[in-house]
Amino acid sequence: MNRFSLFCILTTVGISHLQADPAWPRFRGVNGSGVNSPETVPASLSDETRKWSVEIPGSGHGSPVIFGDRLFLLSAVPQGGDAAEAKGAGKGKKGKKAKGGGALAYQWLALCLDRNSGETLWEKKFDQGKFKGHRFNSAASSTPAVDAERVVFAWGPPDQLTVVSLSHEGELQWKQDLGPVVGGHGFGGSPILYRDLVVLNNDQEKQSGNLLALDAATGKTKWTVDRRSERISYSVPCVYEADGKELLVFTNWQHGFTAIDPVDGSVVAEKSVFYLETNERAISSPIVSGGLVIGTCGFTANPKHCVAMKLEGGEWKEIWRIEKSVPHIPSLIAVGEHTYLIDDAGIGTCVVTATGEELWRSRIPGVEGSIFGSPVSDGKNIFFADESGNVHVIAASPGFESRGASRLGELCRTTPAIIGGTIYVRTETKLSAYGS
C-alpha cells in the first residue's frame, strides 16, 4: 500500500472503524484507542518471539509511532557532566522514593528506524536545553504523530516548548517555538495530526496554557483556546463524532470535557465533571467507544474519577461514572463492547461500555511496582507493562483471565505500540519488537 492510499484511509475512515486501521500514527494508535486488531500478537514476549532489540541513545518515556515500514521515536540525550546524574534519575520503584534532582542539560533526538529490522535509518539532533520535571517524568515523554507527509515531534524544557515537523526522510519542514512551559512536573503532552492540523493540549499551570492547532504544512498557528487550568495536563485529545460532525475532545481537571470545532477552535460544549475541591490532574487520555467519550482525572491518594459522556444537541450528558480502582496515569481501553481500567497498582476492572455495569474487578498477578504506561490490545488480549519491566497479558474478555507476564529486565514507564501482529516496547535503554 502506498503512502497516499494509507493517508486516505486514515483521514476518511469512519470513527467506528478506527480500530482496524493499518498504522499506529499517534499516542496509542489511531484516535488513541490503543487497539490494532487485524493480526494477533504472541502472548509471550521471549527470545523465541523477539524479532529485534536495539539500544536507543539517551532516554525517554514516549512511545514509538509507525507509518508503513518506518518507526519514529523521540529521545533526550544528556549532555556533558549531567549524563551520569541523568542516568540515575527517577528510578525509584517498589515504594522507594526516587531522587528528583535539579535541571539537567539535554539534546533532543528524533529517530527513524526500520520497523522490520530495528535498523536506524536516520536521526536528527535538536537544541540543547535544561529540563526539570517530576522524578518519574522524562525530558522525552512526548510521543510523535505521523501521517503520509510528515512526522511531528514536541518537547518542552521550562523556557521553550518546541514543535518540529520532519519529512519521512528526516528533512526539516518547519520548527515552531510556543513559549515557556509552566508546571513543576515538566512537559509531557503529545501532538496529534488531524487533517491539515497539528493539535496539542498545552494546558499549563497558573492559567498560562491553551489548546492550540498549527497548520501542518507550515507550522503557523491556526487557532488557540484560552484556558483557566491550574494544573499542567498530559491528556491527549481524541476525535469524536456528534450530531454528524467531527470534534476534538480534551479532558482537564477544571474544564472537564471540552469539545472543540477543529475548523476554527470554537468551543462547542464544555462540562466540568471532576472534583474541584482537591488537587487533581488529567494525565490519561480519553477514548471513544460506543458513541461515548470516556476519560479520567484524579491525583495519587485523592479521589479519582472515570466518567463516560455523550454529546447530543450541543450539550454534554453524563452516562455513567466509576470512582473505585480508577487509574491515575494509565489510559483506559475499550475492546468490543467492554471497557477495561488498569489502575496504577495493577487492579483491573471490566465494565460494559454502554452502561458502566461492572463485570469483574481483580488484582492482576505479578505486578511489580507502579504502572505508568497505558494498555494496548490486538483485539484478543490486552498488554501493559509495569515499571519493573514485566509485560502483563490479560484476556479481552467479560470474564477475568490472566495469560501471564514476560520479564524484559529493564525499567519501563512507556506504552507499547502494536501493528501487523508485532508489539514494540520501549524500556530504559532499548526498543524491542516481538511477533510471531
C-alpha positions as CSV (number, residue, x, y, z in Angstrom):
1,M,0.0,0.0,0.0
2,N,1.5,3.4,-1.0
3,R,1.5,6.4,1.3
4,F,-1.3,8.2,-0.5
5,S,-3.6,5.3,-0.1
6,L,-2.8,4.9,3.5
7,F,-3.3,8.6,4.1
8,C,-6.7,8.4,2.5
9,I,-7.7,5.5,4.8
10,L,-6.5,7.3,7.9
11,T,-8.3,10.6,7.1
12,T,-11.6,9.4,5.7
13,V,-12.4,6.3,7.7
14,G,-15.5,6.5,10.0
15,I,-14.8,6.9,13.7
16,S,-16.5,3.5,14.4
17,H,-13.9,1.7,12.3
18,L,-10.7,3.4,13.6
19,Q,-9.5,0.3,15.5
20,A,-8.9,-1.6,12.2
21,D,-6.5,0.8,10.6
22,P,-3.1,-0.4,9.5
23,A,-0.9,2.3,11.2
24,W,0.0,3.5,14.6
25,P,0.0,7.2,14.0
26,R,-0.1,8.9,17.4
27,F,0.0,8.1,21.2
28,R,-1.9,4.8,21.5
29,G,-2.5,4.4,17.8
30,V,-5.5,5.5,15.7
31,N,-7.6,8.0,17.7
32,G,-5.8,6.9,20.9
33,S,-7.8,3.7,21.0
34,G,-4.9,1.5,21.9
35,V,-6.3,-1.2,19.7
36,N,-5.0,-2.6,16.4
37,S,-6.7,-5.9,15.7
38,P,-6.1,-7.3,12.2
39,E,-3.4,-9.7,13.5
40,T,-2.8,-11.2,16.9
41,V,0.4,-10.7,19.0
42,P,2.1,-13.5,20.8
43,A,1.1,-13.6,24.5
44,S,4.7,-14.4,25.4
45,L,7.5,-11.8,24.8
46,S,10.5,-14.1,24.8
47,D,13.7,-14.9,22.9
48,E,11.6,-17.1,20.6
49,T,9.2,-14.3,19.7
50,R,11.7,-11.4,19.7
51,K,12.3,-10.0,16.2
52,W,14.9,-7.5,17.2
53,S,16.1,-5.4,20.1
54,V,18.3,-2.3,19.7
55,E,19.9,0.3,22.0
56,I,18.3,3.7,21.9
57,P,20.6,6.7,22.6
58,G,19.5,8.8,25.6
59,S,16.2,8.1,27.4
60,G,12.5,8.9,27.3
61,H,9.1,7.6,28.2
62,G,7.4,8.5,24.9
63,S,6.1,5.7,22.6
64,P,7.0,4.9,19.0
65,V,4.7,5.7,16.1
66,I,4.6,3.8,12.9
67,F,3.7,4.5,9.3
68,G,4.4,1.9,6.6
69,D,7.8,0.4,7.3
70,R,9.1,3.4,9.3
71,L,9.1,3.8,13.1
72,F,9.6,7.2,14.7
73,L,10.7,7.9,18.3
74,L,11.8,10.9,20.4
75,S,14.8,10.6,22.8
76,A,16.7,13.0,25.1
77,V,20.4,12.7,25.3
78,P,22.0,14.1,28.5
79,Q,24.9,16.4,27.8
80,G,28.4,16.8,29.4
81,G,28.6,16.4,33.2
82,D,24.8,15.9,33.5
83,A,25.0,12.5,31.8
84,A,25.8,10.5,35.0
85,E,23.2,12.3,37.1
86,A,20.5,11.8,34.4
87,K,21.2,8.0,34.3
88,G,20.2,7.6,37.9
89,A,17.2,10.0,37.9
90,G,13.7,8.7,38.5
91,K,14.5,5.1,39.1
92,G,12.7,4.6,42.4
93,K,10.2,1.8,42.5
94,K,8.5,-0.7,44.8
95,G,7.8,2.1,47.3
96,K,11.3,3.6,47.3
97,K,11.4,7.3,46.7
98,A,13.4,8.4,43.7
99,K,15.6,11.5,43.7
100,G,14.1,14.5,41.9
101,G,17.4,16.3,41.2
102,G,17.8,19.7,39.5
103,A,17.6,20.8,35.9
104,L,19.8,18.8,33.6
105,A,21.1,19.6,30.1
106,Y,19.7,17.5,27.2
107,Q,19.8,17.4,23.5
108,W,16.7,16.2,21.8
109,L,17.0,13.4,19.2
110,A,14.4,12.5,16.5
111,L,14.9,8.9,15.4
112,C,13.6,6.9,12.4
113,L,14.0,3.1,12.4
114,D,13.1,0.3,10.0
115,R,10.2,-1.3,11.9
116,N,11.0,-4.7,10.4
117,S,14.7,-4.8,11.5
118,G,15.3,-2.1,14.0
119,E,18.0,-0.5,11.8
120,T,18.4,3.2,12.3
121,L,17.5,4.9,9.0
122,W,18.3,8.5,10.2
123,E,18.5,10.7,13.3
124,K,18.1,14.4,13.7
125,K,19.5,16.4,16.6
126,F,17.8,19.5,18.0
127,D,18.6,22.1,20.6
128,Q,20.2,21.8,23.9
129,G,18.3,22.9,27.0
130,K,17.8,22.3,30.7
131,F,14.9,20.1,31.6
132,K,13.5,19.6,35.1
133,G,10.3,17.8,36.0
134,H,8.7,15.2,38.2
135,R,11.1,12.4,39.1
136,F,9.1,9.9,37.1
137,N,8.8,12.2,34.1
138,S,11.5,12.4,31.4
139,A,12.8,15.0,29.0
140,A,11.3,13.0,26.1
141,S,7.9,11.8,27.4
142,S,6.1,13.0,24.3
143,T,5.0,10.6,21.6
144,P,5.3,11.9,18.0
145,A,2.5,12.0,15.5
146,V,2.8,10.8,11.9
147,D,0.8,10.9,8.6
148,A,1.7,10.4,4.9
149,E,3.5,13.7,4.6
150,R,5.3,14.3,7.9
151,V,6.2,13.3,11.5
152,V,5.8,15.8,14.3
153,F,7.8,15.9,17.5
154,A,7.3,18.0,20.6
155,W,9.5,18.7,23.7
156,G,9.4,21.3,26.4
157,P,12.1,22.5,28.8
158,P,10.7,25.3,31.1
159,D,11.9,28.1,28.8
160,Q,10.6,26.9,25.5
161,L,8.0,24.4,24.1
162,T,9.2,23.3,20.7
163,V,7.3,21.5,17.9
164,V,9.0,20.4,14.7
165,S,7.8,18.7,11.5
166,L,10.1,16.4,9.5
167,S,9.6,14.5,6.3
168,H,9.8,10.7,6.4
169,E,13.3,11.1,5.2
170,G,14.3,13.4,8.1
171,E,14.3,16.8,6.3
172,L,13.2,19.7,8.5
173,Q,9.9,21.1,7.2
174,W,9.3,23.7,10.0
175,K,10.1,24.4,13.6
176,Q,7.8,26.4,15.9
177,D,8.6,27.8,19.4
178,L,5.5,28.1,21.5
179,G,6.7,29.9,24.6
180,P,7.6,28.7,28.1
181,V,6.2,25.7,29.9
182,V,4.7,26.5,33.3
183,G,4.4,23.4,35.5
184,G,6.7,21.8,38.1
185,H,6.2,18.3,36.7
186,G,7.6,19.3,33.3
187,F,6.1,18.9,29.8
188,G,4.7,15.6,28.8
189,G,2.0,16.2,26.2
190,S,1.8,14.6,22.8
191,P,0.6,16.1,19.5
192,I,-1.9,14.6,17.1
193,L,-2.4,15.1,13.4
194,Y,-5.9,15.8,12.3
195,R,-6.5,16.5,8.6
196,D,-4.4,19.7,8.0
197,L,-3.8,20.4,11.7
198,V,-1.2,19.7,14.4
199,V,-3.2,19.7,17.6
200,L,-1.7,19.9,21.1
201,N,-3.1,20.1,24.6
202,N,-1.0,22.8,26.1
203,D,-2.8,23.1,29.4
204,Q,-0.4,24.5,31.9
205,E,-0.4,25.7,35.5
206,K,-1.4,29.2,36.7
207,Q,-3.9,29.6,33.8
208,S,-1.0,30.2,31.5
209,G,-1.6,27.5,28.9
210,N,-4.0,26.9,26.0
211,L,-5.3,24.4,23.5
212,L,-3.8,25.0,20.1
213,A,-3.7,24.0,16.4
214,L,-0.9,24.6,14.0
215,D,-1.1,24.4,10.2
216,A,0.5,21.0,9.5
217,A,2.1,22.3,6.3
218,T,3.7,25.5,7.7
219,G,3.7,25.4,11.5
220,K,1.8,28.6,11.7
221,T,-0.8,28.9,14.4
222,K,-4.4,28.4,13.1
223,W,-6.2,28.8,16.4
224,T,-5.8,28.8,20.2
225,V,-8.3,28.4,23.0
226,D,-7.7,30.2,26.3
227,R,-7.8,28.1,29.4
228,R,-8.1,28.5,33.2
229,S,-6.2,25.4,34.1
230,E,-4.4,25.3,37.4
231,R,-2.5,22.0,36.8
232,I,-0.4,21.0,33.9
233,S,-2.2,18.3,31.9
234,Y,-0.8,15.4,29.8
235,S,-4.1,14.2,28.3
236,V,-4.0,13.8,24.5
237,P,-7.2,14.7,22.7
238,C,-9.4,12.4,20.7
239,V,-11.7,12.8,17.7
240,Y,-15.4,12.3,18.4
241,E,-18.4,12.4,16.1
242,A,-21.5,14.0,17.4
243,D,-24.6,15.2,15.5
244,G,-22.9,14.4,12.3
245,K,-19.7,16.5,12.9
246,E,-16.2,15.5,14.0
247,L,-15.0,17.3,17.1
248,L,-11.8,17.3,19.1
249,V,-12.3,16.4,22.8
250,F,-10.0,17.4,25.6
251,T,-10.1,16.4,29.3
252,N,-8.9,18.6,32.1
253,W,-9.4,19.0,35.9
254,Q,-11.1,22.3,35.9
255,H,-12.7,22.3,32.4
256,G,-13.9,18.6,32.5
257,F,-14.8,17.6,29.0
258,T,-14.3,20.2,26.2
259,A,-15.5,19.7,22.6
260,I,-13.7,21.9,20.1
261,D,-14.7,22.6,16.4
262,P,-11.4,21.8,14.6
263,V,-12.2,24.3,11.8
264,D,-11.9,27.4,14.0
265,G,-11.2,26.3,17.5
266,S,-14.6,27.4,18.8
267,V,-15.9,25.7,22.0
268,V,-18.9,23.6,21.0
269,A,-19.6,22.2,24.5
270,E,-17.9,22.0,27.9
271,K,-18.9,20.5,31.2
272,S,-16.9,20.3,34.4
273,V,-17.4,16.8,35.9
274,F,-14.4,16.3,38.1
275,Y,-14.0,17.1,41.8
276,L,-12.8,20.7,42.2
277,E,-12.2,20.7,46.0
278,T,-8.9,18.9,45.9
279,N,-6.0,18.9,43.5
280,E,-6.4,16.7,40.5
281,R,-4.7,16.3,37.2
282,A,-5.8,14.8,33.8
283,I,-2.9,12.6,32.8
284,S,-4.6,9.7,31.0
285,S,-6.1,10.3,27.6
286,P,-9.8,10.0,26.7
287,I,-11.1,7.2,24.4
288,V,-14.1,6.9,22.1
289,S,-16.3,3.8,22.1
290,G,-20.0,3.0,21.5
291,G,-20.8,6.7,20.9
292,L,-19.3,7.8,24.2
293,V,-16.2,9.7,25.2
294,I,-14.7,8.1,28.4
295,G,-12.0,9.9,30.4
296,T,-10.4,10.0,33.8
297,C,-9.0,12.5,36.3
298,G,-7.6,12.4,39.8
299,F,-4.5,12.6,41.9
300,T,-2.5,10.0,43.8
301,A,-4.3,9.5,47.2
302,N,-7.2,11.9,46.3
303,P,-10.4,10.7,44.6
304,K,-10.1,9.5,41.0
305,H,-13.0,9.5,38.5
306,C,-13.8,7.7,35.3
307,V,-16.7,9.4,33.5
308,A,-18.5,8.4,30.3
309,M,-20.0,11.3,28.4
310,K,-22.2,11.7,25.3
311,L,-22.7,14.9,23.3
312,E,-26.2,15.5,22.0
313,G,-27.7,18.7,20.7
314,G,-24.7,20.7,21.8
315,E,-24.8,19.6,25.4
316,W,-22.7,17.1,27.3
317,K,-24.6,14.4,29.2
318,E,-23.0,12.1,31.8
319,I,-23.9,8.5,31.1
320,W,-22.0,6.7,33.9
321,R,-19.3,7.2,36.4
322,I,-16.8,4.9,38.3
323,E,-14.8,6.1,41.3
324,K,-13.2,2.9,42.6
325,S,-9.9,1.4,41.3
326,V,-9.7,4.2,38.7
327,P,-6.3,4.7,37.0
328,H,-4.5,8.0,37.6
329,I,-1.8,7.7,34.9
330,P,-2.7,4.7,32.6
331,S,-5.4,5.4,30.0
332,L,-8.5,3.3,29.5
333,I,-9.0,0.8,26.7
334,A,-12.2,-0.5,25.1
335,V,-12.3,-3.7,23.1
336,G,-15.6,-4.8,21.6
337,E,-18.5,-4.0,23.9
338,H,-16.3,-3.7,27.0
339,T,-14.1,-1.1,28.6
340,Y,-11.1,-2.0,30.8
341,L,-9.5,0.0,33.5
342,I,-6.0,-0.9,34.7
343,D,-5.1,1.2,37.7
344,D,-1.6,2.3,38.7
345,A,-1.3,-0.5,41.3
346,G,-2.4,-3.3,38.9
347,I,-6.1,-3.7,39.7
348,G,-8.1,-4.4,36.6
349,T,-11.8,-3.7,36.1
350,C,-14.0,-4.6,33.2
351,V,-17.3,-2.8,32.5
352,V,-20.0,-2.8,29.9
353,T,-19.2,0.3,27.8
354,A,-22.8,1.2,27.2
355,T,-23.9,1.2,30.8
356,G,-20.8,1.1,33.1
357,E,-22.0,-2.1,34.6
358,E,-19.1,-3.9,36.3
359,L,-18.4,-7.4,35.1
360,W,-15.2,-8.1,37.1
361,R,-12.6,-6.4,39.2
362,S,-9.4,-8.3,40.0
363,R,-5.8,-7.8,41.1
364,I,-3.6,-8.8,38.2
365,P,-0.9,-11.3,39.5
366,G,2.8,-10.5,39.4
367,V,2.7,-6.7,39.1
368,E,5.9,-5.2,40.4
369,G,5.9,-1.5,41.2
370,S,3.6,1.0,39.6
371,I,2.1,1.1,36.1
372,F,2.9,4.3,34.2
373,G,2.2,3.1,30.6
374,S,-1.2,2.5,29.1
375,P,-2.7,-0.8,27.9
376,V,-2.9,-1.8,24.3
377,S,-4.7,-4.6,22.6
378,D,-4.7,-6.8,19.4
379,G,-8.4,-7.4,19.9
380,K,-7.8,-10.7,21.7
381,N,-5.5,-9.8,24.6
382,I,-4.6,-6.7,26.5
383,F,-0.9,-5.9,27.1
384,F,0.6,-3.4,29.6
385,A,3.9,-3.0,31.3
386,D,4.8,-2.3,35.0
387,E,7.8,-0.2,35.8
388,S,9.9,-3.2,36.7
389,G,9.7,-4.2,33.0
390,N,7.2,-7.0,33.2
391,V,4.7,-7.0,30.3
392,H,1.4,-8.5,31.5
393,V,-1.3,-10.0,29.4
394,I,-4.9,-10.5,30.2
395,A,-7.8,-11.6,28.0
396,A,-10.0,-9.0,26.5
397,S,-13.0,-10.8,27.9
398,P,-16.0,-10.3,30.1
399,G,-14.5,-12.9,32.4
400,F,-11.2,-12.2,34.0
401,E,-8.3,-14.3,32.7
402,S,-4.6,-13.7,33.3
403,R,-2.4,-15.0,30.5
404,G,0.9,-14.5,32.2
405,A,3.7,-11.9,32.1
406,S,7.1,-11.6,30.3
407,R,10.1,-10.1,32.1
408,L,12.1,-7.7,30.0
409,G,14.6,-6.9,32.7
410,E,14.7,-3.1,32.4
411,L,12.8,-0.2,33.9
412,C,9.7,0.5,31.7
413,R,7.4,3.5,32.0
414,T,6.1,3.6,28.5
415,T,3.1,2.5,26.4
416,P,3.7,-0.2,23.7
417,A,2.7,0.1,20.1
418,I,1.0,-2.7,18.1
419,I,0.9,-3.2,14.3
420,G,0.9,-6.2,12.0
421,G,0.9,-8.8,14.8
422,T,4.1,-7.2,16.3
423,I,4.3,-5.3,19.6
424,Y,7.0,-2.7,20.2
425,V,8.1,-2.0,23.7
426,R,10.5,0.8,24.9
427,T,12.4,0.1,28.1
428,E,15.1,2.2,29.8
429,T,17.8,1.7,27.2
430,K,16.2,-0.4,24.4
431,L,13.4,-0.6,21.9
432,S,12.3,-4.2,21.2
433,A,9.9,-5.9,18.8
434,Y,8.1,-9.1,19.4
435,G,5.9,-11.0,17.0
436,S,5.1,-14.4,15.5
